[in-house]
Amino acid sequence: MTFLLSLSRLIDKITTGIGKSTMWLILATTLISAGNALVRKIFNIGSNGLLEIQWYLFAAVFLLGAGYGFLRNSHVRIDFIATKLSAHTRNWIDIVGIVLVLVPFCSISINLGWSFFLQAYQSGEMSQNAGGLIRWPVYLLIPTGFAMLLMQSMSELIKRVAFLRGVGPDVLSGEDAKSDDQKNAEALEAQLAKELAGAK
């Protein structure tokens, strides 16, 4: 189990590095979008290439950042139910979800996405829009993103099993593991409690 936990930490480190890097793509998308809009309004010049690079980058944020979202527990979770379950139950639910849903879904998506990418690469598929971009780089994001999500799912599976075996922490109970909704709800509850105490 020690080796697997070391592997999990390595995967987490890789995922964190890639996830934090993809955040900069949001800034790049915003700047390109703003610049393209200004040039179009001021000089009446448009670029299909710049429009397409925006959605290329937007796709990269979601596909390459999916593993980081899983690591940070920012994916959709039914918090009002999950918080009422025991730590063991929450971890078992995650294990079942990872093994029966996430791993097969990622595997199928990688397989289909790779075929899609190869076909576009071999044919040299281009955008149908004038001045548009070549398509295969954005298609390559599909298998790459799902491979990274699959890799992170293995790390999360190791952590859940380690907790259930008593050799690792419960990553679902820490402050970092809480979703943004959970943190916001707790902050609102604390503020309300403070205001009620002050009113008395």
Contacts in CASP RR format, 6 or more apart in sequence:
PFRMAT RR
TARGET T0000
AUTHOR 0000-0000-0000
METHOD contacts of the structure
MODEL  1
MTFLLSLSRLIDKITTGIGKSTMWLILATTLISAGNALVRKIFNIGSNGL
LEIQWYLFAAVFLLGAGYGFLRNSHVRIDFIATKLSAHTRNWIDIVGIVL
VLVPFCSISINLGWSFFLQAYQSGEMSQNAGGLIRWPVYLLIPTGFAMLL
MQSMSELIKRVAFLRGVGPDVLSGEDAKSDDQKNAEALEAQLAKELAGAK
1 162 0 8 1.000
1 165 0 8 1.000
1 167 0 8 1.000
4 158 0 8 1.000
4 162 0 8 1.000
5 158 0 8 1.000
5 159 0 8 1.000
5 162 0 8 1.000
5 167 0 8 1.000
5 168 0 8 1.000
7 155 0 8 1.000
7 158 0 8 1.000
8 154 0 8 1.000
8 155 0 8 1.000
8 158 0 8 1.000
8 159 0 8 1.000
8 162 0 8 1.000
11 151 0 8 1.000
11 152 0 8 1.000
11 154 0 8 1.000
11 155 0 8 1.000
12 71 0 8 1.000
12 152 0 8 1.000
12 155 0 8 1.000
14 151 0 8 1.000
15 67 0 8 1.000
15 68 0 8 1.000
15 71 0 8 1.000
15 148 0 8 1.000
15 151 0 8 1.000
15 152 0 8 1.000
15 155 0 8 1.000
16 68 0 8 1.000
16 71 0 8 1.000
17 68 0 8 1.000
18 64 0 8 1.000
18 65 0 8 1.000
18 68 0 8 1.000
18 148 0 8 1.000
19 64 0 8 1.000
19 65 0 8 1.000
19 67 0 8 1.000
19 68 0 8 1.000
19 69 0 8 1.000
20 68 0 8 1.000
22 60 0 8 1.000
22 61 0 8 1.000
22 64 0 8 1.000
22 65 0 8 1.000
22 68 0 8 1.000
23 61 0 8 1.000
25 57 0 8 1.000
25 58 0 8 1.000
25 60 0 8 1.000
25 61 0 8 1.000
26 61 0 8 1.000
28 57 0 8 1.000
29 54 0 8 1.000
29 57 0 8 1.000
29 58 0 8 1.000
29 61 0 8 1.000
32 50 0 8 1.000
32 53 0 8 1.000
32 54 0 8 1.000
32 57 0 8 1.000
33 54 0 8 1.000
35 50 0 8 1.000
36 46 0 8 1.000
36 47 0 8 1.000
36 50 0 8 1.000
36 51 0 8 1.000
36 54 0 8 1.000
39 45 0 8 1.000
39 46 0 8 1.000
39 47 0 8 1.000
40 46 0 8 1.000
47 131 0 8 1.000
48 127 0 8 1.000
48 129 0 8 1.000
48 130 0 8 1.000
48 131 0 8 1.000
48 132 0 8 1.000
49 127 0 8 1.000
49 129 0 8 1.000
49 131 0 8 1.000
49 132 0 8 1.000
49 133 0 8 1.000
51 129 0 8 1.000
52 127 0 8 1.000
52 129 0 8 1.000
52 132 0 8 1.000
52 133 0 8 1.000
53 133 0 8 1.000
55 138 0 8 1.000
56 133 0 8 1.000
56 137 0 8 1.000
56 138 0 8 1.000
56 141 0 8 1.000
59 138 0 8 1.000
59 141 0 8 1.000
60 138 0 8 1.000
60 141 0 8 1.000
63 141 0 8 1.000
63 142 0 8 1.000
63 144 0 8 1.000
63 145 0 8 1.000
63 146 0 8 1.000
64 141 0 8 1.000
64 144 0 8 1.000
64 145 0 8 1.000
64 148 0 8 1.000
65 145 0 8 1.000
65 148 0 8 1.000
66 145 0 8 1.000
66 146 0 8 1.000
66 148 0 8 1.000
66 149 0 8 1.000
66 152 0 8 1.000
67 145 0 8 1.000
67 148 0 8 1.000
67 149 0 8 1.000
67 151 0 8 1.000
67 152 0 8 1.000
68 152 0 8 1.000
69 75 0 8 1.000
70 149 0 8 1.000
70 152 0 8 1.000
70 153 0 8 1.000
70 156 0 8 1.000
71 152 0 8 1.000
71 155 0 8 1.000
71 156 0 8 1.000
72 176 0 8 1.000
73 171 0 8 1.000
73 172 0 8 1.000
73 176 0 8 1.000
73 177 0 8 1.000
73 178 0 8 1.000
73 179 0 8 1.000
74 179 0 8 1.000
74 180 0 8 1.000
77 179 0 8 1.000
79 179 0 8 1.000
79 181 0 8 1.000
79 182 0 8 1.000
79 185 0 8 1.000
82 90 0 8 1.000
82 172 0 8 1.000
83 182 0 8 1.000
85 93 0 8 1.000
87 163 0 8 1.000
87 170 0 8 1.000
87 172 0 8 1.000
87 173 0 8 1.000
88 164 0 8 1.000
90 172 0 8 1.000
91 160 0 8 1.000
91 163 0 8 1.000
91 164 0 8 1.000
91 170 0 8 1.000
91 172 0 8 1.000
92 160 0 8 1.000
92 164 0 8 1.000
94 156 0 8 1.000
94 160 0 8 1.000
94 172 0 8 1.000
95 157 0 8 1.000
95 160 0 8 1.000
95 161 0 8 1.000
95 164 0 8 1.000
98 153 0 8 1.000
98 156 0 8 1.000
98 157 0 8 1.000
98 160 0 8 1.000
99 157 0 8 1.000
102 149 0 8 1.000
102 150 0 8 1.000
102 153 0 8 1.000
103 150 0 8 1.000
103 153 0 8 1.000
106 146 0 8 1.000
106 147 0 8 1.000
106 149 0 8 1.000
106 150 0 8 1.000
106 153 0 8 1.000
107 150 0 8 1.000
109 142 0 8 1.000
109 143 0 8 1.000
109 146 0 8 1.000
110 143 0 8 1.000
110 146 0 8 1.000
110 147 0 8 1.000
110 150 0 8 1.000
111 143 0 8 1.000
112 142 0 8 1.000
113 139 0 8 1.000
113 142 0 8 1.000
113 143 0 8 1.000
113 146 0 8 1.000
114 143 0 8 1.000
116 139 0 8 1.000
116 142 0 8 1.000
117 136 0 8 1.000
117 139 0 8 1.000
117 140 0 8 1.000
117 142 0 8 1.000
117 143 0 8 1.000
119 125 0 8 1.000
120 135 0 8 1.000
120 136 0 8 1.000
120 139 0 8 1.000
121 136 0 8 1.000
121 139 0 8 1.000
121 140 0 8 1.000
124 134 0 8 1.000
124 135 0 8 1.000
124 136 0 8 1.000
125 134 0 8 1.000
125 135 0 8 1.000
125 136 0 8 1.000
126 132 0 8 1.000
126 133 0 8 1.000
126 134 0 8 1.000
126 135 0 8 1.000
127 133 0 8 1.000
127 134 0 8 1.000
127 135 0 8 1.000
156 171 0 8 1.000
159 168 0 8 1.000
159 171 0 8 1.000
160 171 0 8 1.000
162 168 0 8 1.000
163 169 0 8 1.000
163 170 0 8 1.000
163 171 0 8 1.000
171 177 0 8 1.000
178 186 0 8 1.000
END
